């Protein structure tokens, strides 16, 4: 007869063996936790910022450890997260992920010196991976799931194409239109929607909409077989009920009729992740054609941002400072922008008083919104994702560019093509004809920003109020909102409760234009509110020892702000 002690020991050993055998994915929440953890890792440890691979892996390991300690990531997935970082090209300049598929259809990924060294096995195929990590570089179908052409066009999408229909949507719709960039539905997952390659399908098909109005109506993001009832289709078409948000893409041009029909045909056919839907229309190829330089404006000035080149799939944002080109104060009422394809946004800033001489003639990588040298969010002008754009002030209003100051050119680009592209923007500043009636000034309300205090793993709303204490009416030409990377929402209201402004994108805040101007009488006010997230859906703030700490005001994007900016005149 076995002793109870021996039976207990065997039982414990078996239990330990089961625990040791557990893998990431065994628990029902593992997939969602890994998706959130990888998004947080991308935000805390941007791949493009690292020149040393070990430092990058160490950063991801720290993020993984913090999430495990906070019980939002299982230990087995912590190891998987670090392994994904280790099997990446981050910090390894010029290297690529390589997907090698054998004749038997087995695909494995490895990191190679360059694309030329990504060679196929005997009787198999090989292609450069889509992402920097081997964990999601190849896709379910290996090289058959994406092309490796070196032409200057994206794939033509027809029933006879060799590419899966959803892969075309991933590249042609989500990729090319900028839906999956870092500040939209990429690592920050605006609206809890991740449209990056490898995550988009699971975030869309059969998933309930999170917009409160759409959720109460029982809508799914993608309802297989019913395009008209799918919230994705409604957002792309702009057929939305009150309270269901704005048409998408929020920044840039809307989808073409053929692109809309392509998405709808895929949904109607069942919204499969793989396979070719024969009913989809043929999409014309999108050719990368660099912009042509515009003529300089008569009597004005032309500024050119001649920025870096981006490889396919690469994304960058930065700032470039130049002196105000006029030797005397210059009044302008119109800005004209011509941009190379691939832009997500472009903005113009001026330097803060406490930064009299910003770094001149240098591309400052990851200087988001020129925040290191400018009043972030207080733009002079700018353009969304568009190859050509004109920003003109209302009649009688002009902006003065002070001689001796500097202008910051802030560009955010994503290369959705299969050839290298250049960050390049021409900005024409037109002179104001005659003498303006009103001189535009910049509002930067700091009423509440210095008291921000959000405990680790919590969210908190920060309330502010701007009061017109000038003793004369303020006529607003535009309003915006400014937060940093842990800001989820910025909302502003009039004193009577009417909503003036709402934005969910901290990196590229919406600017609301008013023509005729929004008049704020003396003594009247604007209430505003920022919702900050310290470790719930955004990375938790860490102290110097790597431990979770309170989120407070600061000038870097790792700290927070809650500022109401705008443009107004009083004369």
DAUR-V816572 format. One record per backbone hydrogen bond with DSSP energy under -0.5 kcal/mol. NH is the residue of the N-H (numbers start at 0). CO is the residue of the C=O. Records with the same first field share a line. If there is no record, write none. Layout:
# DAUR-V816572
NH = CO  CO
This chain:
# DAUR-V816572
6 = 2
7 = 3
8 = 4
9 = 5
10 = 6
11 = 7
12 = 8
13 = 9
14 = 10
15 = 11
16 = 12
17 = 13
18 = 14
19 = 15
20 = 16
21 = 17  18
25 = 22
29 = 26
32 = 28
33 = 29
34 = 30
35 = 31
36 = 32
37 = 33
38 = 34
39 = 35
40 = 36
41 = 37
42 = 38
43 = 39
44 = 40
48 = 45
49 = 46
52 = 90
55 = 51
56 = 52
57 = 53
58 = 54
59 = 55
60 = 56
61 = 57
62 = 58
63 = 59
64 = 60
65 = 61
66 = 62
67 = 63
68 = 64
69 = 65
70 = 67
71 = 66
72 = 66
76 = 73
77 = 73
78 = 74
79 = 75
80 = 76
81 = 77
82 = 78
83 = 79
84 = 80
85 = 81
86 = 82
87 = 84
88 = 131
90 = 49
91 = 88
92 = 90
94 = 91
95 = 111
97 = 109
98 = 126
99 = 97  107
100 = 98  124
101 = 99  105
102 = 121
104 = 101
106 = 104
107 = 99
109 = 97
111 = 95
116 = 113
117 = 114
118 = 116
123 = 120
124 = 100
126 = 98
128 = 96
129 = 136
133 = 86
135 = 132
136 = 132
141 = 138
143 = 140
144 = 141
145 = 142
153 = 285
156 = 282
157 = 155
160 = 157
164 = 274
167 = 163
168 = 164
169 = 165
170 = 166
171 = 167
172 = 167  168
173 = 168
174 = 169
175 = 170
176 = 172
177 = 174
178 = 173
179 = 173
180 = 177
183 = 180
184 = 178
185 = 180
187 = 181
188 = 185
189 = 183
191 = 188
192 = 189
194 = 184  192
198 = 195
199 = 195
202 = 198  199
203 = 199  200
204 = 200
205 = 221
206 = 203
208 = 218
214 = 210
215 = 211
216 = 212
217 = 214
218 = 213
220 = 206
221 = 203
223 = 221
224 = 266
225 = 222
229 = 226
230 = 219
231 = 220
233 = 229
234 = 230
235 = 231
236 = 232
237 = 233
238 = 233
239 = 237
243 = 240
247 = 234
252 = 384
259 = 255
260 = 256
261 = 257
262 = 258
263 = 259
264 = 260
265 = 261
266 = 262
267 = 263
268 = 264
269 = 266
270 = 265
277 = 275
279 = 276
282 = 156  280
286 = 284
287 = 151
288 = 286
289 = 287
299 = 296
300 = 428
302 = 426
304 = 424
305 = 303
306 = 304  422
309 = 420
312 = 414
313 = 310
315 = 412
317 = 410
318 = 363
319 = 408
320 = 358  361
321 = 406
323 = 404
329 = 400
331 = 398
332 = 429
333 = 429
334 = 390
335 = 427
336 = 388
337 = 425
338 = 386
339 = 423
342 = 339
343 = 411
344 = 411
345 = 382
346 = 409
347 = 380
348 = 407
350 = 405
351 = 372
354 = 351
360 = 320
363 = 318  361
364 = 362
365 = 316
366 = 363
367 = 365
369 = 366
370 = 367
372 = 369
373 = 369
374 = 349
375 = 373
377 = 374
378 = 376
379 = 347
380 = 347
382 = 345
385 = 383
388 = 336
390 = 334
391 = 389
392 = 332
396 = 393
397 = 437
398 = 331
400 = 329  398
401 = 399
404 = 401
406 = 321
407 = 348
408 = 319  406
409 = 346  407
410 = 317  408
411 = 344
412 = 315
413 = 341
414 = 313
415 = 413
420 = 309
422 = 307
423 = 421
424 = 304
425 = 337
426 = 302
427 = 335  425
428 = 300  426
429 = 333  427
431 = 330
433 = 431
435 = 433
436 = 395
437 = 395
439 = 397  437
440 = 567
442 = 565
444 = 563
445 = 443
449 = 445
450 = 447
451 = 448
453 = 550
454 = 452
456 = 533
457 = 454  533
459 = 531
461 = 529
462 = 460
463 = 527
465 = 525
466 = 464
467 = 523
468 = 466
473 = 519
474 = 472  568
475 = 473  517
476 = 566
477 = 566
478 = 511
479 = 564
481 = 562
484 = 556
486 = 483
487 = 485  530
488 = 530
489 = 502
490 = 528
491 = 500
492 = 526
493 = 497
494 = 524
496 = 493
499 = 491
500 = 491
502 = 489
505 = 503
511 = 478  509
512 = 510
513 = 476
517 = 475
518 = 516
519 = 473  517
520 = 518
522 = 467
523 = 520
525 = 465
526 = 492
527 = 463
528 = 490
529 = 461
530 = 488
531 = 459  529
532 = 485
533 = 457
534 = 532
542 = 546
545 = 542
548 = 540
550 = 453
551 = 549
552 = 451
553 = 559
558 = 555
559 = 551
562 = 481
563 = 444
564 = 562
565 = 442
566 = 477
567 = 440
568 = 474
